[in-house]
Amino acid sequence: MAAISLTASIFTALGLTLPLLGMARAQFSDQDDNVLIRAVLDGDSPAYRGLVERYQGRIYNVIFGMVRNQEDAEDLAQDAFVKAFRKIDTFRLESKFYTWLCRIAVNTTLDHLRKKARRPTAEFDEQIGTQNAEGEFIDAHHHENPEDMTYQDQVRQKIITEVDKLPNDQKQVVVLREIDGLSYREISEILDVPEGTVMSRLFYARKRLREVLKDIHKPEAK
């Protein structure tokens, strides 16, 4: 997913004029979220682009981790940003914008999953869960040892399959914790549940994953 494509589609959905990329970067790259939000609230709607560019990769990854479908993830990410824009006047500036935005994205995704019957089998992106520091998916198939590569592929595919089998409440915390790297407190705020509940769900999800992975034997070093 190209970063600019999602930005453009969001602005098109909102009926806004997309500012020149260079101008947007020069104007907003060093300003924090609240400055951008205040600008939007003051009538500078194109300032919203700064927030989109800052968080679109993370939001996409969270949603993709839940739906396992690139096209659906892109559409849902767009929907989440559009909803956030239309509700931005309800955002409390003392709160963390990403937490608020991510809650909208998660709820949007859950609504989608409730409405759409899940297929018995799904086609997965083999790169799920393998990201660089910017949150972008990277190629995870660069292993010198073919046996190590086979082992890593087995582990990755098993994790993908088993995460998809988890109950939605457990899947949410796995995605938010392991893919997005959020703290228990942030996940608690996003899901609107106590931190203890977050920890419990993550515990049982990890336990299940460990159980299914123990049967995959790592090749012995030669």
C-alpha positions as CSV (number, residue, x, y, z in Angstrom):
1,M,0.0,0.0,0.0
2,A,1.6,3.3,-1.1
3,A,1.3,5.9,1.6
4,I,0.1,8.7,-0.7
5,S,-2.7,6.5,-2.2
6,L,-4.5,6.1,1.1
7,T,-4.1,9.8,1.9
8,A,-5.5,10.7,-1.5
9,S,-8.5,8.4,-1.2
10,I,-9.3,9.7,2.3
11,F,-9.3,13.3,1.1
12,T,-11.4,12.3,-1.9
13,A,-13.9,10.6,0.4
14,L,-14.1,13.8,2.5
15,G,-14.5,16.0,-0.5
16,L,-11.3,18.0,0.4
17,T,-8.7,19.5,-1.8
18,L,-5.4,17.7,-1.4
19,P,-2.5,20.1,-0.8
20,L,0.8,19.6,-2.5
21,L,2.9,17.0,-0.8
22,G,6.0,19.1,-0.4
23,M,4.0,21.9,1.1
24,A,2.3,19.6,3.5
25,R,5.5,18.1,4.8
26,A,7.2,21.5,5.2
27,Q,4.2,22.9,7.1
28,F,3.3,20.0,9.4
29,S,6.2,17.6,9.8
30,D,7.4,19.2,13.1
31,Q,4.1,20.0,14.7
32,D,2.4,17.8,17.2
33,D,-1.1,16.3,16.9
34,N,-2.9,18.9,18.9
35,V,-1.6,21.7,16.7
36,L,-3.0,19.9,13.6
37,I,-6.3,19.2,15.3
38,R,-6.7,22.8,16.4
39,A,-6.0,23.8,12.8
40,V,-8.7,21.5,11.5
41,L,-11.2,22.7,14.1
42,D,-10.4,26.3,13.1
43,G,-11.4,25.5,9.5
44,D,-8.2,24.4,8.0
45,S,-9.5,21.0,6.8
46,P,-6.4,20.1,4.7
47,A,-4.3,20.1,8.0
48,Y,-5.9,16.7,8.6
49,R,-3.5,15.3,6.0
50,G,-0.7,15.6,8.6
51,L,-2.6,13.3,10.9
52,V,-3.4,10.9,8.1
53,E,0.3,10.7,7.0
54,R,1.5,10.3,10.6
55,Y,-0.8,7.3,11.5
56,Q,-2.0,5.6,8.3
57,G,0.6,2.9,8.3
58,R,-0.1,1.9,11.9
59,I,-3.8,2.0,11.5
60,Y,-3.6,-0.1,8.3
61,N,-1.4,-2.7,10.1
62,V,-3.8,-3.0,13.0
63,I,-6.8,-3.5,10.7
64,F,-5.0,-5.9,8.4
65,G,-4.0,-7.9,11.4
66,M,-7.7,-8.4,12.2
67,V,-9.1,-8.9,8.7
68,R,-6.2,-10.5,6.8
69,N,-7.3,-8.9,3.6
70,Q,-5.4,-6.0,1.9
71,E,-8.3,-4.5,0.1
72,D,-10.6,-4.7,3.1
73,A,-7.9,-3.2,5.3
74,E,-7.4,-0.3,3.0
75,D,-11.1,0.4,2.8
76,L,-11.6,0.1,6.5
77,A,-8.6,2.4,7.2
78,Q,-10.1,5.0,4.9
79,D,-13.4,4.6,6.7
80,A,-11.8,5.1,10.1
81,F,-10.0,8.2,9.1
82,V,-13.1,9.7,7.5
83,K,-15.1,8.9,10.7
84,A,-12.4,10.5,12.8
85,F,-12.4,13.6,10.7
86,R,-16.2,13.9,11.0
87,K,-16.1,13.4,14.8
88,I,-12.9,15.4,15.5
89,D,-14.9,18.1,17.3
90,T,-15.6,15.5,20.0
91,F,-11.9,14.7,20.6
92,R,-10.6,15.9,24.0
93,L,-7.2,17.6,23.4
94,E,-5.9,16.3,26.7
95,S,-6.3,12.7,25.4
96,K,-3.9,10.9,23.1
97,F,-5.1,11.3,19.5
98,Y,-3.7,7.9,18.3
99,T,-5.6,6.0,21.0
100,W,-8.8,7.8,20.1
101,L,-8.2,7.1,16.4
102,C,-7.3,3.5,17.0
103,R,-10.5,2.9,18.9
104,I,-12.5,4.2,15.9
105,A,-10.5,1.9,13.6
106,V,-11.0,-1.2,15.8
107,N,-14.7,-0.5,16.2
108,T,-15.0,0.0,12.5
109,T,-13.3,-3.3,11.8
110,L,-15.4,-5.2,14.4
111,D,-18.6,-3.8,12.7
112,H,-17.2,-5.1,9.4
113,L,-16.4,-8.5,10.8
114,R,-19.8,-8.9,12.3
115,K,-21.5,-8.0,9.0
116,K,-19.3,-10.2,6.8
117,A,-19.4,-13.9,7.0
118,R,-15.9,-15.2,7.4
119,R,-14.6,-17.7,4.8
120,P,-13.6,-21.1,6.1
121,T,-10.2,-20.6,4.6
122,A,-8.4,-17.3,3.8
123,E,-5.5,-16.2,1.7
124,F,-2.9,-14.7,4.0
125,D,-0.2,-12.2,3.4
126,E,3.0,-14.2,4.3
127,Q,4.6,-11.0,5.6
128,I,2.0,-10.4,8.3
129,G,3.7,-9.5,11.6
130,T,7.1,-8.8,10.0
131,Q,7.6,-5.0,9.9
132,N,10.3,-2.5,10.0
133,A,10.6,0.5,12.4
134,E,8.2,2.5,10.3
135,G,5.5,-0.1,10.6
136,E,5.8,-1.2,6.9
137,F,5.8,-4.9,6.0
138,I,9.2,-6.2,4.9
139,D,10.3,-9.3,3.2
140,A,10.9,-12.0,5.8
141,H,12.4,-14.7,3.4
142,H,16.0,-13.8,3.5
143,H,17.5,-16.8,5.3
144,E,20.8,-18.3,4.2
145,N,20.0,-21.7,5.5
146,P,17.1,-23.4,3.6
147,E,16.2,-25.5,6.7
148,D,16.0,-22.3,8.8
149,M,13.8,-20.7,6.1
150,T,11.5,-23.7,6.1
151,Y,11.2,-23.6,9.9
152,Q,10.5,-19.8,9.9
153,D,7.9,-20.2,7.2
154,Q,6.2,-23.0,9.2
155,V,6.2,-20.8,12.4
156,R,4.9,-17.8,10.5
157,Q,2.1,-19.6,8.8
158,K,1.1,-21.4,12.0
159,I,0.9,-18.2,13.9
160,I,-1.1,-16.6,11.1
161,T,-3.5,-19.5,11.1
162,E,-3.9,-19.7,14.8
163,V,-4.2,-16.0,15.4
164,D,-7.1,-16.0,12.9
165,K,-8.8,-18.7,15.0
166,L,-8.6,-16.7,18.2
167,P,-11.8,-15.2,19.5
168,N,-12.1,-11.6,18.4
169,D,-11.4,-10.2,21.9
170,Q,-8.1,-12.1,22.1
171,K,-7.2,-11.3,18.5
172,Q,-7.6,-7.6,19.2
173,V,-5.1,-7.6,22.1
174,V,-2.6,-9.7,20.1
175,V,-2.7,-7.4,17.2
176,L,-2.5,-4.2,19.3
177,R,0.2,-5.5,21.5
178,E,2.4,-7.6,19.1
179,I,1.9,-5.8,15.9
180,D,1.3,-2.2,17.0
181,G,3.4,-2.4,20.2
182,L,0.9,-0.6,22.4
183,S,1.1,-0.7,26.2
184,Y,-1.5,-2.5,28.3
185,R,-2.9,0.9,29.3
186,E,-3.3,2.1,25.7
187,I,-5.0,-1.1,24.7
188,S,-7.3,-0.8,27.8
189,E,-8.3,2.7,26.6
190,I,-8.8,1.6,23.0
191,L,-10.9,-1.4,23.9
192,D,-12.6,0.2,26.9
193,V,-11.8,-2.7,29.2
194,P,-9.7,-2.9,32.4
195,E,-5.9,-3.5,32.0
196,G,-6.4,-6.8,33.9
197,T,-8.7,-7.9,31.2
198,V,-6.2,-7.0,28.5
199,M,-3.5,-9.0,30.3
200,S,-5.8,-12.0,30.8
201,R,-6.8,-12.0,27.1
202,L,-3.2,-11.7,26.0
203,F,-2.1,-14.5,28.4
204,Y,-4.6,-17.0,27.0
205,A,-3.9,-16.0,23.4
206,R,-0.1,-16.4,23.9
207,K,-0.7,-19.7,25.8
208,R,-2.7,-21.1,22.8
209,L,-0.1,-20.0,20.4
210,R,2.7,-21.6,22.4
211,E,0.8,-24.8,22.5
212,V,0.4,-25.1,18.7
213,L,4.0,-24.0,18.1
214,K,5.6,-26.6,20.4
215,D,5.0,-29.3,17.7
216,I,7.2,-27.5,15.2
217,H,10.7,-28.5,15.7
218,K,13.6,-26.2,15.0
219,P,16.3,-27.7,12.9
220,E,19.5,-28.5,14.8
221,A,22.5,-26.3,14.1
222,K,25.1,-28.0,11.9
